[in-house]
Amino acid sequence: MAIHCSRTCLQYLIHLAHDNVDFRLPEIRALLSLRGKPFDPGENFKEKSPFWRLNGLSEEDVNSIMARTVCAKSAFELWGHGRTHSELRNSLLKYPTENMSPFLQKDSTYKINVYTFNKTLEFEDRIKKIDAMEYLSFEGRVNLRNPKHIFCLLEDYGTDPNDIPDEPLYIYFGRWIADGQRELIRSHSVKNRHFIGNTSMDAGLSFIMANHARVKAYDLVYDPFVGTGSLLVACSHFGAYVCGTDIDYNTIHGIGKASRKNQKWRGPDENIRANLRQYGSEKLYVDVLVSDASKPIWRDGVLFDAIITDPPYGIRESTRRTGSQKDSVNSVKPSEDYVGDSHVPVSMAYHLSDIFTDLLNFSAHHLVIGGRLVYWLPIYRPEYCEEMVPLNACLRLVSNCEQTLSSHTSRRLITMEKIKEPEETDALAHLSDPHFSPYQGHNAFREKYFSGISKRTLTGKEETNKMATNGGE
């Protein structure tokens, strides 16, 4: 018997991209929470699957997700599904007629696409699959160029490219609603960015971070390690006002040696403001300052709706703060191409543990309630455990996603949400609670990173010598 429901309680299908897989669920959850909606996938949910079925949403909810997501390709109103085409047929025939009929009228036009995941079908095979669906009562005319309605048959052949089954593992059919924002990855590619540096954030990851932080129009977003402003570009795309700080005078002022190939020095118009101008969001640029993240420069009180940043790890950019020889024997002189004022502040090592302690404390004091902190945490994989993630009594851990860098290192995208204002007792509780222990092993991350590279290089040399000794076998 057909199940009758209103058009606001339909089931929807999300077709997800199969890159940045670990970041997809937190992104969709965050975008749903902007509308006050829970993530409800129902039974048999598989996070790694390229297809998710979502319940309890309206078409407006789905459109709002697709208007921002870079992790999802397309969304559909799900009409039927099954493990075989026979099951799909039975499912479609049970779908409420009143839900289908508005899109099957004589005066409408339509087309049917066939999407396959992990398998490529010949054109003739696609046509056969479409012809086999003649049991659906389409009364309109086919229009392949500009149809009023688009329908899709989607087949899932699993995620293992080395073991592709002859028949799909699961099949879906539905009405296309909207595509995601995958085009932003290309249009905002760092390759075409006006002003770049050695550590400019990938465009796709920048938009993912902005979505995890739930950045929206009229928010004020801050990046304390702003670099060349890739994260500001992403946040301004969603209508937020953006600002940042960085200890590097040359980067903030867009001067000194260039990071682009075949270019020795930066041009006079290479700066963060120019990057926002490139994408039409210069009006949302507040300012950037030369500042040390370890030193307090902001007035007390809440200031920011979101704090999004990628702190230096000591690999391509050094971790440093202002100080003097009296403060540390490890102080570092400015680089040779430093072109700041005649007074040159001496810098000293800024340990990763201190960076993250300062970052969380700053966020606890300066985020609005419900505001989010999103940042990257580098880890040495053989020693990693969840207890290593820095915590703060005022911040709730929302998500923890991994991006693998090598066999022994990765970085984790940490999203936290402010749940209360800091109190004097929080500092003492922080010291006594073992759950708030500092991020361990962090200060040796650079050594472990290069140690792993050295080991791989050494292993390669040993293998080469062994092959030479054995006659190349």
KAGIWO-V705018 format. One record per residue. N is the residue number from 1. RES is the residue in three letters. OMEGA is omega in radians with two decimals (none if undefined). NEAR is the number of other C-alpha atoms within 12 Angstrom. D_LAST is the distance of its C-alpha to the last C-alpha in whole Angstrom. Layout:
n/res/omega/near/d_last
N/RES/OMEGA/NEAR/D_LAST
N/RES/OMEGA/NEAR/D_LAST
This chain:
n/res/omega/near/d_last
1/MET/-3.11/10/68
2/ALA/3.12/14/67
3/ILE/-3.09/17/67
4/HIS/3.11/16/69
5/CYS/3.09/16/68
6/SER/-3.09/17/69
7/ARG/3.11/23/67
8/THR/-3.13/18/66
9/CYS/3.13/20/64
10/LEU/3.05/31/62
11/GLN/-3.10/35/58
12/TYR/-3.14/41/56
13/LEU/3.08/42/52
14/ILE/3.06/41/50
15/HIS/-3.01/42/47
16/LEU/3.02/36/44
17/ALA/-3.09/31/41
18/HIS/2.92/24/38
19/ASP/-3.07/21/37
20/ASN/-3.02/28/38
21/VAL/-3.07/27/39
22/ASP/-3.06/28/40
23/PHE/-2.98/38/43
24/ARG/-3.08/39/44
25/LEU/3.10/37/47
26/PRO/3.14/36/48
27/GLU/-3.12/40/49
28/ILE/3.09/43/51
29/ARG/-3.11/28/52
30/ALA/-3.12/35/54
31/LEU/3.06/36/55
32/LEU/-3.11/33/57
33/SER/3.06/25/58
34/LEU/3.12/25/60
35/ARG/3.13/21/62
36/GLY/-3.10/15/63
37/LYS/3.10/22/61
38/PRO/3.04/20/58
39/PHE/-3.06/28/55
40/ASP/-3.12/22/56
41/PRO/-3.13/24/53
42/GLY/-3.08/16/54
43/GLU/3.04/11/53
44/ASN/3.12/13/49
45/PHE/3.09/17/48
46/LYS/-3.02/16/44
47/GLU/-3.09/21/43
48/LYS/-3.13/22/40
49/SER/3.08/31/41
50/PRO/-3.13/36/42
51/PHE/3.09/42/46
52/TRP/3.03/37/48
53/ARG/-3.09/35/52
54/LEU/-3.13/33/54
55/ASN/2.99/28/58
56/GLY/-3.11/25/61
57/LEU/2.99/31/61
58/SER/3.11/24/63
59/GLU/3.09/28/62
60/GLU/3.08/23/63
61/ASP/-3.11/33/60
62/VAL/3.12/38/58
63/ASN/-3.14/28/58
64/SER/3.08/28/59
65/ILE/-3.06/38/55
66/MET/3.11/34/54
67/ALA/-3.09/29/55
68/ARG/-2.98/42/53
69/THR/2.98/46/50
70/VAL/3.12/41/47
71/CYS/-3.11/44/45
72/ALA/3.13/40/47
73/LYS/-3.04/32/47
74/SER/3.09/37/50
75/ALA/-3.06/43/52
76/PHE/2.91/40/54
77/GLU/-3.00/43/58
78/LEU/3.14/39/56
79/TRP/-3.12/39/58
80/GLY/3.14/38/56
81/HIS/3.12/36/53
82/GLY/3.14/24/51
83/ARG/3.11/22/48
84/THR/3.11/22/49
85/HIS/3.07/26/51
86/SER/3.09/19/54
87/GLU/3.11/19/54
88/LEU/3.14/30/54
89/ARG/3.14/26/57
90/ASN/3.13/22/59
91/SER/-3.13/26/58
92/LEU/-3.14/31/59
93/LEU/3.10/25/62
94/LYS/-3.09/21/63
95/TYR/-3.08/28/63
96/PRO/-3.12/22/67
97/THR/-3.11/23/68
98/GLU/3.08/18/70
99/ASN/3.14/27/67
100/MET/-2.91/30/65
101/SER/-3.14/19/69
102/PRO/-3.05/21/69
103/PHE/-3.09/30/66
104/LEU/-3.04/26/66
105/GLN/-3.11/19/70
106/LYS/-3.08/16/71
107/ASP/-3.13/18/71
108/SER/3.04/21/68
109/THR/-3.07/24/65
110/TYR/2.94/27/61
111/LYS/3.13/30/58
112/ILE/3.05/34/55
113/ASN/3.05/30/51
114/VAL/3.09/32/48
115/TYR/3.08/33/45
116/THR/3.09/31/42
117/PHE/3.09/31/40
118/ASN/3.05/26/36
119/LYS/3.11/24/37
120/THR/3.14/20/38
121/LEU/3.04/21/41
122/GLU/-3.11/13/42
123/PHE/-3.13/13/46
124/GLU/3.14/12/47
125/ASP/3.11/15/46
126/ARG/3.13/22/47
127/ILE/3.14/18/51
128/LYS/-3.14/17/51
129/LYS/3.11/26/50
130/ILE/-3.13/24/53
131/ASP/-3.10/17/55
132/ALA/-3.12/17/55
133/MET/-3.11/27/57
134/GLU/3.12/16/60
135/TYR/3.06/15/62
136/LEU/-2.99/29/62
137/SER/3.06/18/65
138/PHE/-3.12/26/65
139/GLU/-3.13/20/68
140/GLY/3.14/22/67
141/ARG/3.07/23/65
142/VAL/3.08/23/62
143/ASN/-3.04/18/61
144/LEU/-3.07/15/57
145/ARG/-3.06/13/58
146/ASN/-3.10/13/60
147/PRO/3.08/20/61
148/LYS/-3.14/25/63
149/HIS/3.10/32/61
150/ILE/3.11/34/57
151/PHE/-3.06/38/56
152/CYS/2.96/35/52
153/LEU/-3.06/42/50
154/LEU/-3.11/44/47
155/GLU/-3.11/37/45
156/ASP/3.13/34/42
157/TYR/3.10/30/39
158/GLY/-3.08/26/37
159/THR/-3.11/25/35
160/ASP/-3.12/16/31
161/PRO/3.14/12/30
162/ASN/-3.13/10/27
163/ASP/-3.09/14/30
164/ILE/-3.13/18/33
165/PRO/3.11/19/36
166/ASP/3.13/14/38
167/GLU/-3.12/20/41
168/PRO/3.08/29/42
169/LEU/3.13/28/42
170/TYR/-3.07/28/45
171/ILE/3.13/35/48
172/TYR/3.01/46/50
173/PHE/-3.13/48/53
174/GLY/3.12/42/55
175/ARG/3.13/35/57
176/TRP/3.13/38/56
177/ILE/-3.08/31/57
178/ALA/3.02/33/55
179/ASP/3.06/28/52
180/GLY/-3.05/29/50
181/GLN/3.14/32/50
182/ARG/-3.14/29/46
183/GLU/3.13/21/47
184/LEU/-3.14/28/48
185/ILE/3.13/26/44
186/ARG/-3.05/17/44
187/SER/-3.13/20/48
188/HIS/-3.12/31/47
189/SER/3.13/28/44
190/VAL/3.13/32/43
191/LYS/-3.11/19/42
192/ASN/-3.12/18/45
193/ARG/-3.08/32/47
194/HIS/-3.06/32/50
195/PHE/-3.12/40/49
196/ILE/3.08/37/45
197/GLY/-3.11/35/44
198/ASN/-3.04/22/40
199/THR/3.12/28/41
200/SER/-3.05/38/43
201/MET/3.04/37/43
202/ASP/-3.06/31/41
203/ALA/-3.12/33/44
204/GLY/-3.14/35/43
205/LEU/3.11/44/43
206/SER/3.12/41/46
207/PHE/3.07/42/48
208/ILE/3.13/46/47
209/MET/3.12/52/48
210/ALA/3.11/49/51
211/ASN/3.08/45/51
212/HIS/-3.14/46/50
213/ALA/-3.13/48/53
214/ARG/3.12/45/56
215/VAL/-3.12/43/57
216/LYS/-3.09/31/60
217/ALA/3.08/21/62
218/TYR/2.99/21/64
219/ASP/2.98/32/62
220/LEU/-3.04/36/62
221/VAL/-3.06/50/58
222/TYR/3.05/48/57
223/ASP/-3.09/44/53
224/PRO/3.05/47/53
225/PHE/-2.83/45/50
226/VAL/-3.13/44/51
227/GLY/-3.13/41/48
228/THR/2.95/45/49
229/GLY/3.14/50/50
230/SER/-3.13/46/48
231/LEU/3.07/49/50
232/LEU/3.10/53/53
233/VAL/-3.12/55/52
234/ALA/-3.11/48/51
235/CYS/3.13/47/54
236/SER/3.09/39/57
237/HIS/3.13/40/56
238/PHE/3.00/35/57
239/GLY/-3.12/28/60
240/ALA/2.96/35/60
241/TYR/-2.97/35/61
242/VAL/3.08/45/58
243/CYS/-3.12/43/58
244/GLY/3.08/42/56
245/THR/3.05/38/55
246/ASP/-3.13/38/53
247/ILE/-3.07/37/53
248/ASP/-3.11/40/51
249/TYR/-3.08/29/54
250/ASN/-3.13/30/52
251/THR/-3.13/40/51
252/ILE/-3.10/35/54
253/HIS/3.09/33/56
254/GLY/-3.14/35/53
255/ILE/3.12/28/53
256/GLY/-3.08/26/50
257/LYS/-3.13/27/47
258/ALA/3.08/25/45
259/SER/-3.10/27/42
260/ARG/-3.13/22/42
261/LYS/3.12/13/40
262/ASN/3.07/9/41
263/GLN/-3.05/12/44
264/LYS/-3.07/13/45
265/TRP/3.09/21/48
266/ARG/3.13/25/50
267/GLY/-3.08/20/53
268/PRO/-3.10/16/56
269/ASP/3.12/17/56
270/GLU/3.14/31/53
271/ASN/-3.07/35/54
272/ILE/3.12/44/54
273/ARG/3.13/34/57
274/ALA/3.09/30/56
275/ASN/3.10/36/53
276/LEU/3.09/36/56
277/ARG/-3.14/23/58
278/GLN/-3.10/25/55
279/TYR/3.03/29/55
280/GLY/-3.12/19/59
281/SER/-3.12/26/59
282/GLU/-3.12/26/61
283/LYS/-3.14/23/64
284/LEU/3.14/30/62
285/TYR/3.12/34/61
286/VAL/3.07/25/63
287/ASP/2.98/28/61
288/VAL/-3.05/32/58
289/LEU/2.93/28/59
290/VAL/-3.06/28/57
291/SER/3.11/27/57
292/ASP/-3.09/31/56
293/ALA/-3.13/37/55
294/SER/-3.10/33/55
295/LYS/3.13/22/59
296/PRO/3.09/17/62
297/ILE/-3.06/15/63
298/TRP/3.07/22/64
299/ARG/3.13/11/68
300/ASP/3.08/15/68
301/GLY/-3.12/16/68
302/VAL/-3.08/24/66
303/LEU/-2.90/24/65
304/PHE/3.05/37/62
305/ASP/3.10/37/61
306/ALA/3.03/48/57
307/ILE/-3.07/54/55
308/ILE/-3.04/52/51
309/THR/3.05/47/49
310/ASP/-3.09/42/45
311/PRO/3.10/43/46
312/PRO/-3.13/40/43
313/TYR/-3.09/35/40
314/GLY/3.14/26/40
315/ILE/3.10/20/37
316/ARG/3.08/16/38
317/GLU/-3.10/23/41
318/SER/3.04/26/43
319/THR/-3.07/36/45
320/ARG/3.06/36/48
321/ARG/-3.12/35/52
322/THR/3.14/30/55
323/GLY/-3.12/24/56
324/SER/3.11/19/57
325/GLN/3.13/16/56
326/LYS/-3.12/12/59
327/ASP/-3.05/16/57
328/SER/3.07/17/53
329/VAL/-3.11/14/51
330/ASN/-3.13/20/49
331/SER/-3.05/21/51
332/VAL/3.10/24/49
333/LYS/3.13/22/51
334/PRO/-3.14/24/51
335/SER/-3.07/19/48
336/GLU/-3.09/12/49
337/ASP/3.11/18/50
338/TYR/-3.07/24/52
339/VAL/-3.14/20/55
340/GLY/-3.12/22/58
341/ASP/-3.08/9/61
342/SER/3.07/7/62
343/HIS/-3.08/9/62
344/VAL/3.11/19/58
345/PRO/3.08/26/57
346/VAL/3.13/25/55
347/SER/-3.12/28/52
348/MET/-3.09/26/51
349/ALA/3.11/29/48
350/TYR/-3.02/34/48
351/HIS/-3.12/29/46
352/LEU/3.13/34/45
353/SER/3.12/32/47
354/ASP/3.12/26/50
355/ILE/-3.05/37/49
356/PHE/3.05/41/49
357/THR/3.13/30/52
358/ASP/-3.11/28/54
359/LEU/-3.14/39/53
360/LEU/3.12/43/54
361/ASN/3.11/31/57
362/PHE/-3.13/38/58
363/SER/3.12/49/58
364/ALA/-3.09/40/60
365/HIS/-2.95/35/63
366/HIS/3.03/36/62
367/LEU/2.99/38/61
368/VAL/3.06/29/64
369/ILE/-3.07/26/64
370/GLY/3.08/30/61
371/GLY/-3.04/39/60
372/ARG/3.00/43/56
373/LEU/3.09/51/53
374/VAL/-3.09/50/50
375/TYR/3.11/46/47
376/TRP/3.14/36/43
377/LEU/3.12/40/42
378/PRO/-3.13/44/39
379/ILE/3.04/41/37
380/TYR/-2.91/34/34
381/ARG/-3.12/27/33
382/PRO/-3.07/16/32
383/GLU/-3.01/20/35
384/TYR/2.92/23/37
385/CYS/-3.04/16/40
386/GLU/3.14/23/43
387/GLU/-3.13/18/46
388/MET/-3.10/27/44
389/VAL/-3.13/37/46
390/PRO/3.14/40/49
391/LEU/3.10/38/52
392/ASN/-3.06/40/56
393/ALA/-3.09/33/59
394/CYS/-3.04/35/60
395/LEU/3.09/37/57
396/ARG/3.09/27/56
397/LEU/-3.09/27/52
398/VAL/-3.14/29/52
399/SER/-3.07/32/48
400/ASN/-3.04/31/44
401/CYS/-3.08/33/42
402/GLU/2.91/30/38
403/GLN/-3.09/25/36
404/THR/3.10/20/32
405/LEU/3.11/17/31
406/SER/-3.13/20/28
407/SER/-3.06/18/26
408/HIS/3.12/24/28
409/THR/3.03/30/31
410/SER/3.00/25/34
411/ARG/-3.07/31/37
412/ARG/3.11/34/40
413/LEU/-3.07/38/43
414/ILE/3.07/41/46
415/THR/-3.13/42/50
416/MET/-3.13/40/53
417/GLU/-3.13/36/56
418/LYS/-3.08/36/59
419/ILE/3.11/23/62
420/LYS/3.08/22/64
421/GLU/-3.14/26/66
422/PRO/3.09/29/65
423/GLU/-3.13/16/67
424/GLU/-3.11/12/68
425/THR/-3.12/13/67
426/ASP/-3.11/22/63
427/ALA/3.12/18/62
428/LEU/3.12/15/63
429/ALA/-3.14/19/62
430/HIS/-3.11/25/58
431/LEU/-3.06/16/58
432/SER/-3.09/14/59
433/ASP/-3.13/15/57
434/PRO/3.12/16/53
435/HIS/-3.13/18/52
436/PHE/3.11/26/53
437/SER/-3.11/23/51
438/PRO/3.08/28/49
439/TYR/-3.02/33/46
440/GLN/3.08/27/43
441/GLY/-3.05/27/40
442/HIS/-3.03/35/41
443/ASN/3.10/26/42
444/ALA/-3.07/22/38
445/PHE/-3.11/33/37
446/ARG/-3.14/26/36
447/GLU/-3.13/20/34
448/LYS/3.12/28/32
449/TYR/-3.11/31/31
450/PHE/3.05/20/30
451/SER/3.11/17/28
452/GLY/3.11/22/26
453/ILE/3.14/19/25
454/SER/3.14/14/24
455/LYS/3.13/17/22
456/ARG/3.12/17/20
457/THR/3.14/14/20
458/LEU/3.12/14/19
459/THR/3.13/14/16
460/GLY/3.12/14/15
461/LYS/3.13/14/15
462/GLU/3.14/14/14
463/GLU/3.12/16/10
464/THR/3.11/16/10
465/ASN/-3.14/15/11
466/LYS/3.14/14/9
467/MET/3.13/13/6
468/ALA/-3.13/12/8
469/THR/-3.09/11/9
470/ASN/3.11/10/6
471/GLY/3.06/9/6
472/GLY/3.13/10/4
473/GLU/none/10/0
